[in-house]
Amino acid sequence: MASTVLKVAAFSRCCHQTLTRAYSRTAALNQGVPGLVWKLGETNHIAIAVPDMEKATSLYRDVLGATVSDKVPLPEHGVYTVFVELGNTKLELLHPLGEKSPIAGFLQKNKSGGMHHICIEVDNINAAIADLKAKNIRTLSAEPRIGAHGKPVMFLHPKDCDGVLVELEEA
């Protein structure tokens, strides 16, 4: 059980390092161009789709001893969320809220659940979106939406992010 948490933490560091390297390569290619008006921040959370929210919540709270939030519905995103506090980051447990939930589709393909996305903080989400779109990184919506923490978020297309669904959240 603890090895799962360690694997998730290692994956988080790896993804953050990958995006940081990609940012550094882009900056090197853009020599002579004014610097970015936004900065990549810390990993906010790693989201895991779960087929049974109560079982998953119990694992992290009762077996592993983590602090776990209440289950919160987010109708705009079609999910229920529970946050697991890990000290240096959070896990976000996701469960479908309705049949049209993107998590329902994910769980149809991955019956046991699994890693759904990573969320990385940015200091200026609108500047980040404009810059990334100019660099041909697609977003999954036209405008940022309010996420689980009450802050603007934007999802980046996984095909443009080495197969990883990336959520940006304004810090």
C-alpha atoms as an extended CHARMM CRD file, in Angstrom:
* protein
*
       171  EXT
         1         1  MET       CA              0.0000000000        0.0000000000        0.0000000000  PROA      1               0.0000000000
         2         2  ALA       CA              2.7310000000        2.4570000000        0.9710000000  PROA      2               0.0000000000
         3         3  SER       CA              4.5770000000        1.5720000000       -2.2400000000  PROA      3               0.0000000000
         4         4  THR       CA              1.6050000000        2.9480000000       -4.2240000000  PROA      4               0.0000000000
         5         5  VAL       CA              1.9720000000        6.3200000000       -2.4920000000  PROA      5               0.0000000000
         6         6  LEU       CA              5.7360000000        6.2990000000       -3.1530000000  PROA      6               0.0000000000
         7         7  LYS       CA              5.1560000000        5.4370000000       -6.8230000000  PROA      7               0.0000000000
         8         8  VAL       CA              2.6470000000        8.2860000000       -7.1530000000  PROA      8               0.0000000000
         9         9  ALA       CA              5.0760000000       10.7290000000       -5.5180000000  PROA      9               0.0000000000
        10        10  ALA       CA              7.8880000000        9.5870000000       -7.8390000000  PROA      10              0.0000000000
        11        11  PHE       CA              5.5650000000        9.9080000000      -10.8520000000  PROA      11              0.0000000000
        12        12  SER       CA              4.6450000000       13.4340000000       -9.7360000000  PROA      12              0.0000000000
        13        13  ARG       CA              8.3170000000       14.4540000000       -9.5240000000  PROA      13              0.0000000000
        14        14  CYS       CA              8.9780000000       12.8770000000      -12.9320000000  PROA      14              0.0000000000
        15        15  CYS       CA              6.0760000000       14.7250000000      -14.5960000000  PROA      15              0.0000000000
        16        16  HSD       CA              7.0580000000       18.0320000000      -13.0080000000  PROA      16              0.0000000000
        17        17  GLN       CA             10.6620000000       17.5250000000      -14.1750000000  PROA      17              0.0000000000
        18        18  THR       CA              9.4450000000       16.6500000000      -17.7120000000  PROA      18              0.0000000000
        19        19  LEU       CA              7.4030000000       19.8460000000      -17.9610000000  PROA      19              0.0000000000
        20        20  THR       CA             10.2620000000       21.8800000000      -16.4960000000  PROA      20              0.0000000000
        21        21  ARG       CA             12.6760000000       20.4090000000      -19.0890000000  PROA      21              0.0000000000
        22        22  ALA       CA             10.1670000000       21.1060000000      -21.8730000000  PROA      22              0.0000000000
        23        23  TYR       CA              9.8500000000       24.6790000000      -20.6100000000  PROA      23              0.0000000000
        24        24  SER       CA             13.6650000000       25.0280000000      -20.5420000000  PROA      24              0.0000000000
        25        25  ARG       CA             13.9790000000       23.6820000000      -24.1160000000  PROA      25              0.0000000000
        26        26  THR       CA             11.2930000000       26.0890000000      -25.2900000000  PROA      26              0.0000000000
        27        27  ALA       CA             13.0290000000       28.9820000000      -23.5490000000  PROA      27              0.0000000000
        28        28  ALA       CA             16.3050000000       28.0380000000      -25.2570000000  PROA      28              0.0000000000
        29        29  LEU       CA             14.5660000000       27.9550000000      -28.6460000000  PROA      29              0.0000000000
        30        30  ASN       CA             13.0660000000       31.3710000000      -28.0080000000  PROA      30              0.0000000000
        31        31  GLN       CA             16.3370000000       33.1990000000      -27.3130000000  PROA      31              0.0000000000
        32        32  GLY       CA             15.9140000000       36.8710000000      -28.0800000000  PROA      32              0.0000000000
        33        33  VAL       CA             12.1840000000       36.6760000000      -27.3430000000  PROA      33              0.0000000000
        34        34  PRO       CA             11.0400000000       38.4420000000      -24.1530000000  PROA      34              0.0000000000
        35        35  GLY       CA             10.6830000000       36.1390000000      -21.1500000000  PROA      35              0.0000000000
        36        36  LEU       CA              7.4440000000       34.4660000000      -20.2210000000  PROA      36              0.0000000000
        37        37  VAL       CA              4.9650000000       36.4240000000      -18.1370000000  PROA      37              0.0000000000
        38        38  TRP       CA              3.9950000000       33.2690000000      -16.2370000000  PROA      38              0.0000000000
        39        39  LYS       CA              5.8380000000       30.6420000000      -14.2290000000  PROA      39              0.0000000000
        40        40  LEU       CA              5.2990000000       26.9490000000      -13.6150000000  PROA      40              0.0000000000
        41        41  GLY       CA              4.8710000000       26.2110000000       -9.9150000000  PROA      41              0.0000000000
        42        42  GLU       CA              4.5620000000       23.1580000000       -7.7000000000  PROA      42              0.0000000000
        43        43  THR       CA              2.6250000000       19.9690000000       -8.2250000000  PROA      43              0.0000000000
        44        44  ASN       CA             -0.7990000000       20.6840000000       -6.7050000000  PROA      44              0.0000000000
        45        45  HSD       CA             -2.2290000000       17.1820000000       -6.9130000000  PROA      45              0.0000000000
        46        46  ILE       CA             -2.3160000000       13.8670000000       -8.7270000000  PROA      46              0.0000000000
        47        47  ALA       CA             -5.8050000000       12.6890000000       -9.6500000000  PROA      47              0.0000000000
        48        48  ILE       CA             -6.8150000000        9.0500000000       -9.4580000000  PROA      48              0.0000000000
        49        49  ALA       CA            -10.0850000000        7.7460000000      -10.9100000000  PROA      49              0.0000000000
        50        50  VAL       CA            -11.6580000000        5.2480000000       -8.5300000000  PROA      50              0.0000000000
        51        51  PRO       CA            -14.5450000000        2.8400000000       -9.1710000000  PROA      51              0.0000000000
        52        52  ASP       CA            -15.5090000000        2.7710000000       -5.4580000000  PROA      52              0.0000000000
        53        53  MET       CA            -15.0620000000        6.0950000000       -3.6530000000  PROA      53              0.0000000000
        54        54  GLU       CA            -15.8110000000        4.7040000000       -0.1780000000  PROA      54              0.0000000000
        55        55  LYS       CA            -13.2900000000        1.8650000000       -0.5640000000  PROA      55              0.0000000000
        56        56  ALA       CA            -10.5940000000        4.2170000000       -1.8920000000  PROA      56              0.0000000000
        57        57  THR       CA            -11.2580000000        6.7850000000        0.8470000000  PROA      57              0.0000000000
        58        58  SER       CA            -11.0210000000        4.0630000000        3.4760000000  PROA      58              0.0000000000
        59        59  LEU       CA             -7.6950000000        2.8380000000        2.0670000000  PROA      59              0.0000000000
        60        60  TYR       CA             -6.0290000000        6.2390000000        2.4250000000  PROA      60              0.0000000000
        61        61  ARG       CA             -7.7450000000        7.2310000000        5.7090000000  PROA      61              0.0000000000
        62        62  ASP       CA             -8.1000000000        3.9610000000        7.6400000000  PROA      62              0.0000000000
        63        63  VAL       CA             -5.2550000000        1.8110000000        6.2820000000  PROA      63              0.0000000000
        64        64  LEU       CA             -2.5710000000        4.3760000000        5.4340000000  PROA      64              0.0000000000
        65        65  GLY       CA             -3.5660000000        6.9740000000        8.0720000000  PROA      65              0.0000000000
        66        66  ALA       CA             -3.8280000000       10.0100000000        5.7700000000  PROA      66              0.0000000000
        67        67  THR       CA             -6.0120000000       13.0370000000        6.3580000000  PROA      67              0.0000000000
        68        68  VAL       CA             -8.9000000000       12.7650000000        3.9020000000  PROA      68              0.0000000000
        69        69  SER       CA            -11.4820000000       15.4240000000        2.9930000000  PROA      69              0.0000000000
        70        70  ASP       CA            -15.2190000000       14.9290000000        2.7300000000  PROA      70              0.0000000000
        71        71  LYS       CA            -16.6410000000       13.8210000000       -0.6390000000  PROA      71              0.0000000000
        72        72  VAL       CA            -17.6610000000       16.8990000000       -2.6370000000  PROA      72              0.0000000000
        73        73  PRO       CA            -19.7740000000       16.9120000000       -5.8160000000  PROA      73              0.0000000000
        74        74  LEU       CA            -18.5130000000       19.0980000000       -8.6730000000  PROA      74              0.0000000000
        75        75  PRO       CA            -21.4170000000       19.0460000000      -11.1680000000  PROA      75              0.0000000000
        76        76  GLU       CA            -19.6440000000       21.3820000000      -13.6320000000  PROA      76              0.0000000000
        77        77  HSD       CA            -16.8760000000       18.7810000000      -13.9900000000  PROA      77              0.0000000000
        78        78  GLY       CA            -19.1380000000       15.7230000000      -13.6200000000  PROA      78              0.0000000000
        79        79  VAL       CA            -17.2340000000       14.2790000000      -10.6650000000  PROA      79              0.0000000000
        80        80  TYR       CA            -17.1800000000       13.6790000000       -6.9520000000  PROA      80              0.0000000000
        81        81  THR       CA            -13.8330000000       14.5370000000       -5.3690000000  PROA      81              0.0000000000
        82        82  VAL       CA            -12.0180000000       13.5780000000       -2.1970000000  PROA      82              0.0000000000
        83        83  PHE       CA             -8.6150000000       15.0350000000       -1.3920000000  PROA      83              0.0000000000
        84        84  VAL       CA             -5.9380000000       13.0510000000        0.4230000000  PROA      84              0.0000000000
        85        85  GLU       CA             -3.3170000000       15.2320000000        2.1290000000  PROA      85              0.0000000000
        86        86  LEU       CA              0.2670000000       13.9780000000        1.7510000000  PROA      86              0.0000000000
        87        87  GLY       CA              2.2210000000       16.9100000000        3.1770000000  PROA      87              0.0000000000
        88        88  ASN       CA              4.0710000000       17.8920000000        0.0090000000  PROA      88              0.0000000000
        89        89  THR       CA              1.1070000000       17.3840000000       -2.3590000000  PROA      89              0.0000000000
        90        90  LYS       CA             -2.3780000000       15.9090000000       -2.5210000000  PROA      90              0.0000000000
        91        91  LEU       CA             -4.0790000000       12.9980000000       -4.2000000000  PROA      91              0.0000000000
        92        92  GLU       CA             -7.4660000000       13.7670000000       -5.7070000000  PROA      92              0.0000000000
        93        93  LEU       CA             -9.7750000000       10.7680000000       -5.7890000000  PROA      93              0.0000000000
        94        94  LEU       CA            -12.3110000000       11.1050000000       -8.6170000000  PROA      94              0.0000000000
        95        95  HSD       CA            -15.5850000000        9.2410000000       -9.0330000000  PROA      95              0.0000000000
        96        96  PRO       CA            -18.2630000000        9.8270000000      -11.7020000000  PROA      96              0.0000000000
        97        97  LEU       CA            -21.1500000000       12.1670000000      -10.9980000000  PROA      97              0.0000000000
        98        98  GLY       CA            -23.6350000000       11.0280000000      -13.6270000000  PROA      98              0.0000000000
        99        99  GLU       CA            -23.3310000000        8.9340000000      -16.7700000000  PROA      99              0.0000000000
       100       100  LYS       CA            -21.8450000000       11.7360000000      -18.8940000000  PROA      100             0.0000000000
       101       101  SER       CA            -18.9130000000       12.2000000000      -16.5290000000  PROA      101             0.0000000000
       102       102  PRO       CA            -15.4960000000       12.0060000000      -18.2050000000  PROA      102             0.0000000000
       103       103  ILE       CA            -14.4890000000        9.7830000000      -15.3010000000  PROA      103             0.0000000000
       104       104  ALA       CA            -17.2840000000        7.3140000000      -16.1830000000  PROA      104             0.0000000000
       105       105  GLY       CA            -15.7220000000        6.9430000000      -19.6280000000  PROA      105             0.0000000000
       106       106  PHE       CA            -12.2630000000        6.5370000000      -18.1120000000  PROA      106             0.0000000000
       107       107  LEU       CA            -13.5260000000        3.8160000000      -15.7510000000  PROA      107             0.0000000000
       108       108  GLN       CA            -15.2190000000        1.9690000000      -18.6170000000  PROA      108             0.0000000000
       109       109  LYS       CA            -11.7800000000        1.6060000000      -20.2040000000  PROA      109             0.0000000000
       110       110  ASN       CA             -9.9390000000        1.0950000000      -16.8840000000  PROA      110             0.0000000000
       111       111  LYS       CA            -12.2160000000       -0.9870000000      -14.6540000000  PROA      111             0.0000000000
       112       112  SER       CA             -9.8640000000       -0.8630000000      -11.6640000000  PROA      112             0.0000000000
       113       113  GLY       CA             -9.3600000000        2.8980000000      -11.9560000000  PROA      113             0.0000000000
       114       114  GLY       CA             -5.9640000000        4.5270000000      -12.1550000000  PROA      114             0.0000000000
       115       115  MET       CA             -4.0000000000        7.7240000000      -12.5620000000  PROA      115             0.0000000000
       116       116  HSD       CA             -6.1510000000       10.2500000000      -14.4430000000  PROA      116             0.0000000000
       117       117  HSD       CA             -4.1960000000       13.5320000000      -14.4910000000  PROA      117             0.0000000000
       118       118  ILE       CA             -1.6110000000       15.6860000000      -12.7760000000  PROA      118             0.0000000000
       119       119  CYS       CA             -2.2530000000       19.2430000000      -11.6650000000  PROA      119             0.0000000000
       120       120  ILE       CA              0.5230000000       21.8250000000      -11.6690000000  PROA      120             0.0000000000
       121       121  GLU       CA              0.2170000000       25.3550000000      -10.3470000000  PROA      121             0.0000000000
       122       122  VAL       CA              0.9220000000       28.4210000000      -12.4840000000  PROA      122             0.0000000000
       123       123  ASP       CA              1.1220000000       31.9790000000      -11.2540000000  PROA      123             0.0000000000
       124       124  ASN       CA             -0.9300000000       33.4430000000      -14.1540000000  PROA      124             0.0000000000
       125       125  ILE       CA             -3.2840000000       31.0070000000      -15.8400000000  PROA      125             0.0000000000
       126       126  ASN       CA             -4.4540000000       33.3670000000      -18.5960000000  PROA      126             0.0000000000
       127       127  ALA       CA             -0.8890000000       34.1940000000      -19.6320000000  PROA      127             0.0000000000
       128       128  ALA       CA              0.0480000000       30.4920000000      -19.4750000000  PROA      128             0.0000000000
       129       129  ILE       CA             -2.9060000000       29.5170000000      -21.6860000000  PROA      129             0.0000000000
       130       130  ALA       CA             -2.1610000000       32.2280000000      -24.2440000000  PROA      130             0.0000000000
       131       131  ASP       CA              1.5140000000       31.2620000000      -24.3710000000  PROA      131             0.0000000000
       132       132  LEU       CA              0.8370000000       27.5230000000      -24.6160000000  PROA      132             0.0000000000
       133       133  LYS       CA             -1.7810000000       27.9920000000      -27.3470000000  PROA      133             0.0000000000
       134       134  ALA       CA              0.7560000000       30.0830000000      -29.2890000000  PROA      134             0.0000000000
       135       135  LYS       CA              3.0820000000       27.0690000000      -28.9810000000  PROA      135             0.0000000000
       136       136  ASN       CA              0.3750000000       24.7620000000      -30.4040000000  PROA      136             0.0000000000
       137       137  ILE       CA             -0.5270000000       23.1150000000      -27.1160000000  PROA      137             0.0000000000
       138       138  ARG       CA             -4.2470000000       22.3620000000      -27.2570000000  PROA      138             0.0000000000
       139       139  THR       CA             -6.5980000000       22.9060000000      -24.3450000000  PROA      139             0.0000000000
       140       140  LEU       CA             -9.7140000000       20.8810000000      -23.5840000000  PROA      140             0.0000000000
       141       141  SER       CA            -11.9420000000       23.9470000000      -23.1780000000  PROA      141             0.0000000000
       142       142  ALA       CA            -12.0070000000       27.4340000000      -24.6500000000  PROA      142             0.0000000000
       143       143  GLU       CA            -11.7440000000       29.2190000000      -21.2950000000  PROA      143             0.0000000000
       144       144  PRO       CA            -10.5800000000       28.3120000000      -17.7900000000  PROA      144             0.0000000000
       145       145  ARG       CA            -13.2030000000       26.9130000000      -15.4240000000  PROA      145             0.0000000000
       146       146  ILE       CA            -13.3440000000       26.9910000000      -11.6600000000  PROA      146             0.0000000000
       147       147  GLY       CA            -11.8380000000       23.8070000000      -10.2270000000  PROA      147             0.0000000000
       148       148  ALA       CA            -12.1790000000       21.8810000000       -6.9740000000  PROA      148             0.0000000000
       149       149  HSD       CA            -10.1270000000       24.4520000000       -5.0190000000  PROA      149             0.0000000000
       150       150  GLY       CA            -12.2590000000       27.3870000000       -6.2280000000  PROA      150             0.0000000000
       151       151  LYS       CA             -9.4740000000       28.6020000000       -8.5400000000  PROA      151             0.0000000000
       152       152  PRO       CA             -9.3110000000       28.8090000000      -12.3610000000  PROA      152             0.0000000000
       153       153  VAL       CA             -8.1160000000       25.6170000000      -14.0510000000  PROA      153             0.0000000000
       154       154  MET       CA             -7.3690000000       24.5040000000      -17.6050000000  PROA      154             0.0000000000
       155       155  PHE       CA             -6.6940000000       21.0250000000      -18.9430000000  PROA      155             0.0000000000
       156       156  LEU       CA             -4.0530000000       20.5210000000      -21.6470000000  PROA      156             0.0000000000
       157       157  HSD       CA             -4.5570000000       17.8980000000      -24.3260000000  PROA      157             0.0000000000
       158       158  PRO       CA             -2.6650000000       14.6960000000      -23.4430000000  PROA      158             0.0000000000
       159       159  LYS       CA             -1.5260000000       14.2110000000      -27.0390000000  PROA      159             0.0000000000
       160       160  ASP       CA              0.4460000000       17.4490000000      -26.7070000000  PROA      160             0.0000000000
       161       161  CYS       CA              1.8690000000       16.5230000000      -23.2740000000  PROA      161             0.0000000000
       162       162  ASP       CA              3.5250000000       13.1440000000      -23.8750000000  PROA      162             0.0000000000
       163       163  GLY       CA              0.3040000000       11.2270000000      -23.1890000000  PROA      163             0.0000000000
       164       164  VAL       CA             -0.3820000000       12.8590000000      -19.8060000000  PROA      164             0.0000000000
       165       165  LEU       CA             -3.5470000000       14.8440000000      -19.1030000000  PROA      165             0.0000000000
       166       166  VAL       CA             -2.1950000000       17.9990000000      -17.4400000000  PROA      166             0.0000000000
       167       167  GLU       CA             -4.3400000000       20.3650000000      -15.4140000000  PROA      167             0.0000000000
       168       168  LEU       CA             -3.0160000000       23.8570000000      -14.7750000000  PROA      168             0.0000000000
       169       169  GLU       CA             -4.3590000000       25.6550000000      -11.7030000000  PROA      169             0.0000000000
       170       170  GLU       CA             -3.7700000000       29.2730000000      -10.8480000000  PROA      170             0.0000000000
       171       171  ALA       CA             -1.8800000000       29.4330000000       -7.5440000000  PROA      171             0.0000000000
